[in-house]
Amino acid sequence: MTTAIDYDHVPYDSVAMAQTHPSRLGGIAHLCGLKSAPAGSARVLELGCAEGGNIIPMAAGLPDAEFVGIDFSASQIDTGLRLIEKLGLTNCTLTCADIATVKIETEFDYIIAHGVYSWVAEDVRNRLLQICVDCLRPQGVAYISFNTLPGWRLRQVTREFMLFHGRHTVEATDRLSIARAGIDWLANGASGASTGYQQMLKAAANQTATYENSYLFHEYLEGVNHPQYFAEFVERVNKVGLEYLSEAKLRGSLASQLSGVDLPENLSRTELEQYYDFLVGRQFRRSILHRGRDRIDPERFDLNEMSFSAISDLAVDDELSGGARIRFSEGQITVVPGVTCSLLRLFASHWPEPALPTISCRHWREWPFFTENAWNISSQADPSARRGGGQQQQAHCR
Ligand SMILES: C[S@@+](CC[C@H](N)C(=O)[O-])C[C@H]1O[C@@H](n2cnc3c(N)ncnc32)[C@H](O)[C@@H]1O
């Protein structure tokens, strides 16, 4: 079992996560047909907030929004409270409490649980979902990340090996050094890689060796790490009255990844997503959920209620015969020259501020470029929200 003591001894590196910013979550929810609350005045709850490294910067960037963080590690909460005091923030509170028993009397527009769901016991998982059901405001959304199968299968081998290798060791720091020695043994032992299994093992061991102590400890050496299939996750959230909406990172969206793949007919959205996970060996999801009782209307969406931003190092070569080449730090794509190129130039020139273009098509699906490249999205209602510690302004391309 995971205890607060584990996190008191080895605190988690608590940092800002762009994909959990209410502006990003609200923007995606808006795209999907929810009338999500403007980030600038939202109420946001983070469960398992560690030192508040995610919500404290958000609170600083969104002074009229309100942030509440809950974590059962007293030392992490103390560190966060000291920072809040130092910064003089009045819109962020951190409370030391157990998700399993905490009583939350108010409602929130956004609930975030990053790196918690797969790493807690079943009763805590159930309670976490119930908090989302009970405490989400109408049209509110919850963000829950979790380890997924089948991608985590091989990582489970390295995790179980490290636990086995350190089976006689109790102290956290000793367990870390023994785990590192174990992972070296595994990588060396598989270095000849004469079988497919050994090749995968070697890659997994080499990857594991690169992780920081805090991640290695809490991901690999904790008592609980419960990856699951996406379809199981959806079944479970549906049972308590929540619905799956989208992933918080649109990069790798089904629309682009499954084009050209022959699929069985009449698949539900969940089945389609599950096929995709099998195909790519997905290891992790950042899923956005909403209350099943909230009606969503994908057609009510208006692009002009949105603003957009793009990464700063974007370059457009529109001299090519087949189309314009767009180069990003992460790759390149080719598009038909014209409005898309102009928009990209506009976004890049506004960096790090968002641009508010007037877009002639009403629905985002009419803008073919959109899903392929997973623009960073934010809701327009509060321009200051999009600064948010500079964390959410980036676009992703394949
Ligand atoms: C892996 S860390 C993730 C921290 C942060 N959300 C992030 O992603 O950076 C998990 C956090 O959840 C907290 N936690 C685990 N079980 C908890 C519980 N039952 N009640 C409250 N907090 C819990 C831990 O103390 C830890 O800070």
The ligand as a Gaussian input file, in Angstrom:
#p B3LYP/6-31G(d) Opt

LIG

0 1
 C        2.814000      10.356000      -7.865000
 S        2.446000      11.713000      -6.862000
 C        1.767000      12.856000      -8.000000
 C        1.807000      14.261000      -7.505000
 C        1.255000      15.308000      -8.472000
 N       -0.148000      15.137000      -8.709000
 C        2.046000      15.269000      -9.748000
 O        1.640000      14.616000     -10.697000
 O        3.119000      15.870000      -9.784000
 C        1.023000      11.157000      -5.977000
 C        0.585000      12.133000      -4.909000
 O       -0.659000      11.678000      -4.358000
 C       -0.589000      11.732000      -2.956000
 N       -1.489000      10.691000      -2.432000
 C       -1.405000       9.349000      -2.631000
 N       -2.403000       8.723000      -1.996000
 C       -3.140000       9.697000      -1.398000
 C       -4.309000       9.677000      -0.603000
 N       -4.916000       8.536000      -0.264000
 N       -4.797000      10.860000      -0.134000
 C       -4.177000      12.022000      -0.459000
 N       -3.067000      12.097000      -1.207000
 C       -2.565000      10.938000      -1.692000
 C        0.863000      11.497000      -2.613000
 O        1.214000      12.014000      -1.346000
 C        1.565000      12.211000      -3.760000
 O        1.852000      13.537000      -3.459000

